[in-house]
């Protein structure tokens, strides 16, 4: 049975045993579903929060047209055996007006930070409120948003939230495009162009696994493959603080952001070091068309 809750209080009452939270903005795809599956395996109670968080949108038009379909999402959460779908109103999430913001220094200085002013304060504030209000033991986030993951890990540590953070691999469409709710806005030509972003990242990942450590070389390869897209940045950054790196000498990720048609896309491959060897996490590809297009 999946319960729908609207308040923090009634959500907390649903907790039994170890409780996992999956924070989302809804319009589910297999990336969200993979987080729910991982949460289901790890905890007795799974809470999925569904809230399109106005604080993290720096572009009002983006907020306005963000896809929403509560009934569709609820059905998918039921199929994943989620215990609680927490869908708060804006009033439940934010008092009028909210005066507190959580800011995580350094982590928001590069990549998405300068391009989306206020975005990460919006994310950190919302996640802090979900942690405080729902009191989960575990929380699941996608590596697709690598900088966000770094931010959440740092905030959790700094503020002593008793929550264990788990980062899960990026789920990709069958052609390699990282799943995003915004992919529904890509036309066929945009899609062809968008695919060169992941192709560039994979080419750089192959090079890194073959021993290349120079950041500049990895950026060059990823940028050269990308075509027909308006690149905002290609950056090698540390996993812990999302700081730019000249050398792949620690756990890191190669991140790209680009505009394709009307849509802004981000993607990355993560580089983990295992016994001194670079292991690239390219994520996982779906075998069939995503539920996004059903
Ligand atoms: P969103 O609804 O876009 O805020 O995303 C909710 C959670 O799903 C975040 O932790 C995202 O990092 C994660 N997520 C979004 N897209 C993907 C994906 N393609 N693969 C894995 N996780 C994802």
Boltz pocket constraint, residues with backbone or C-beta under 6 A from the ligand:
constraints:
  - pocket:
      binder: B
      contacts: [[A, 23], [A, 24], [A, 25], [A, 26], [A, 30], [A, 31], [A, 32], [A, 34], [A, 35], [A, 140], [A, 141], [A, 142], [A, 143], [A, 144], [A, 145], [A, 168], [A, 169], [A, 170], [A, 171], [A, 172], [A, 178], [A, 179], [A, 180], [A, 181]]
      max_distance: 6.0
